[in-house]
Structure formats: C-alpha cells, structure tokens
C-alpha cells in the first residue's frame, strides 16, 4: 500500500483522539472508554456504522532539546470493517524533519522498528510490521523507546511504559472482535 494512502487511512484514529481531547461533552460520549491499563487507555467508537477500537498512551518521559512541543501519543488502532488491524502510529508533538522513510525508530527490548513520517505523525511501513510491533507490545516488557528528529534538528527520545499495554490490546481486540495472531 503506498505510504500516502496508508497515512490517510491511519489518520482516522488520530483525529478521533484529538477530537476526544478537545470535544464538547456531547461528542466525547460517542467514544467509549474500554478501560485504563497502566499508562494505556483503550477506546472504541463507531465510524460510518463500523466499529473502531484503539489504545493510546502518552510517554512517561520525553527527552530532547526542544523549546515547545504539542501532545505526544503512541496508538494502536483496529478498523475491522476495513480489514485494518494493529495499525501502530506515533503523534510526535512536532513536525518531523521531512516526510521520510525510516526517520523514526521504535525499540522494544532488542527489537527495532523503523517508521515513515508525514508531518507530526509516524507509521510502520506495512501490515506485517504492524503485526510484529503489536506482538512485541503484547509480549510486554518494561518500556518502548521512540526516537525522532524535528524539522529544527532537535532529536527526541520518548519513553513509553508497556505496563498494561498487553491488557489494553486484549480490550481493543475483544471490543472489535479481533483474534490475536502471531506472537
């Protein structure tokens, strides 16, 4: 799938997350919180009559030489109606240095995953990478480290706790009727 199309498809959960954080009370009721699991919160909502489930976390630690930075999130999204599962994405809180391949690296233990960027967002390259990354998160562990670089060449290192992440994945799997594969 071409990166531009993939990023447009993937942006739906990010828009929902942004809308949830700034939406009036009436709109927020449309998004259901499935539970809070450590640093991760699981959500579901209906979009065009189809179920969407996602989990999101903010980093426990955000390091880097930056003057200001917006909201920072890691997300995994299921859109079973579109056969789109385990879509991993990052919202950096700044514009990445350029729309680029492999600019962002995610580390879980000894595993390293490379992401492509567009604006303030980063995604895995394909479904196989999404599955591998979600499997690594599902196995748990202490932390996930995300390294990136802004347009102003500020390097960032964001640390996300993975405590609770496997349970959050179970919650979105259950809510969207997704059977975990791999591991």
C-alpha positions in Angstrom: 0.0 0.0 0.0 1.5 3.4 -0.9 2.7 5.4 2.2 0.4 8.4 1.3 -2.7 6.2 1.1 -1.7 4.3 4.3 -1.2 7.5 6.2 -4.6 8.8 5.2 -6.2 5.6 6.3 -4.3 5.6 9.6 -5.1 9.2 10.5 -8.7 8.4 11.5 -7.8 7.2 15.0 -5.5 10.2 15.5 -8.4 12.5 14.5 -10.7 10.7 16.9 -8.1 11.0 19.7 -7.7 14.7 19.1 -11.4 15.2 18.9 -11.8 13.3 22.2 -9.3 15.6 24.0 -11.0 18.8 22.8 -14.6 17.8 22.0 -17.6 19.1 23.9 -19.1 16.7 26.3 -21.8 15.5 23.8 -19.2 14.4 21.3 -17.0 12.7 23.9 -19.9 10.4 24.8 -19.7 8.9 21.3 -16.2 7.5 22.2 -16.4 4.7 24.8 -13.5 4.2 27.2 -12.9 0.4 27.5 -10.5 0.7 30.4 -7.3 2.2 31.7 -4.4 -0.3 31.9 -1.3 1.2 33.3 -0.3 4.1 31.0 -2.6 2.9 28.2 -6.2 3.7 27.7 -8.4 1.6 25.4 -11.3 3.2 23.4 -14.0 2.3 20.9 -16.3 4.3 18.7 -18.5 3.8 15.6 -17.5 5.5 12.3 -19.8 5.2 9.3 -21.6 2.3 11.1 -18.4 0.4 11.6 -16.6 -0.3 14.9 -13.2 1.3 15.5 -11.1 0.4 18.5 -7.8 1.9 19.6 -5.4 2.3 22.5 -3.3 5.3 23.3 -0.6 6.3 25.8 1.5 9.4 26.5 5.2 8.9 27.2 6.3 8.6 30.8 9.4 10.5 29.8 10.1 12.9 26.9 13.7 13.9 26.3 15.1 16.3 23.7 16.3 19.8 23.0 13.1 21.5 22.1 11.5 24.8 23.1 7.9 23.7 23.0 6.1 20.5 22.0 2.5 19.6 21.5 0.7 16.4 22.5 2.6 13.2 22.2 0.9 9.8 21.8 1.5 6.2 20.7 -1.5 4.4 19.3 -2.6 1.0 18.0 -5.9 1.0 16.0 -8.2 -1.7 14.8 -10.7 -1.0 11.9 -12.0 -4.5 11.3 -14.6 -3.2 8.8 -11.7 -2.1 6.6 -9.6 -5.1 7.4 -7.1 -2.8 9.1 -5.7 -4.3 12.3 -2.9 -3.4 14.8 -2.1 -0.2 13.0 0.7 1.4 15.0 1.3 5.2 14.9 3.0 8.0 16.8 2.0 11.6 17.2 5.2 13.5 17.9 4.0 16.9 19.1 6.3 18.5 16.5 6.8 18.2 12.7 9.4 15.6 11.8 12.4 16.8 9.8 10.8 15.8 6.5 8.4 13.3 5.1 10.8 10.4 5.3 11.3 6.7 5.3 12.9 5.2 8.5 13.3 8.6 10.3 11.7 7.3 13.5 12.8 4.2 15.4 10.8 2.3 17.9 12.8 0.0 20.3 11.3 -2.7 22.4 14.0 -4.7 24.1 16.4 -5.7 21.3 13.9 -5.3 18.6 14.0 -2.1 16.4 11.2 -1.0 14.1 11.6 1.8 11.6 8.7 4.1 10.8 8.0 6.6 8.0 6.8 10.1 8.7 4.5 12.7 7.4 4.1 16.0 9.3 3.8 15.2 13.0 3.0 11.6 12.5 4.8 8.3 12.0 3.6 4.9 11.0 5.0 1.4 10.3 5.6 0.6 6.6 3.0 -2.3 6.2 0.7 -4.7 7.9 3.5 -7.2 8.6 5.4 -4.5 10.5 2.2 -3.5 12.4 1.7 -7.1 13.4 5.3 -7.6 14.5 5.2 -4.3 16.6 1.9 -5.2 18.2 3.2 -8.7 19.0 6.3 -7.1 20.7 4.0 -4.8 22.7 1.7 -7.8 23.5 4.6 -9.7 25.0 5.0 -6.8 27.4 8.3 -5.7 28.9 9.2 -2.5 30.7 9.5 0.2 28.0 9.1 1.2 24.4 11.6 3.9 23.2 10.7 6.2 20.3 13.5 8.2 18.7 12.8 11.0 16.2 14.1 14.3 14.8 12.3 17.5 14.3 12.4 20.0 11.3 14.7 22.1 13.5 17.0 19.1 14.0 16.0 18.5 17.6 16.4 14.9 18.5 13.8 13.4 20.8 13.7 10.2 22.8 10.3 9.3 24.2 9.9 6.5 26.7 6.5 4.7 27.0 5.8 2.3 29.8 4.5 -1.0 28.4 3.0 -2.0 31.7 -0.7 -2.5 31.0 -0.3 -2.4 27.2 -1.0 -6.2 26.7 -4.3 -5.8 28.6 -5.2 -2.7 26.6 -4.6 -4.8 23.4 -6.8 -7.5 24.8 -9.5 -4.9 25.4 -9.5 -3.5 21.9 -9.2 -7.0 20.4 -12.3 -8.0 22.4 -14.3 -4.8 21.6 -13.6 -5.1 17.9 -13.9 -8.9 17.6 -10.2 -9.3 16.6 -8.4 -12.6 17.3 -4.7 -12.1 18.1 -2.4 -13.7 15.6 1.3 -14.3 15.7 3.5 -13.8 18.7 
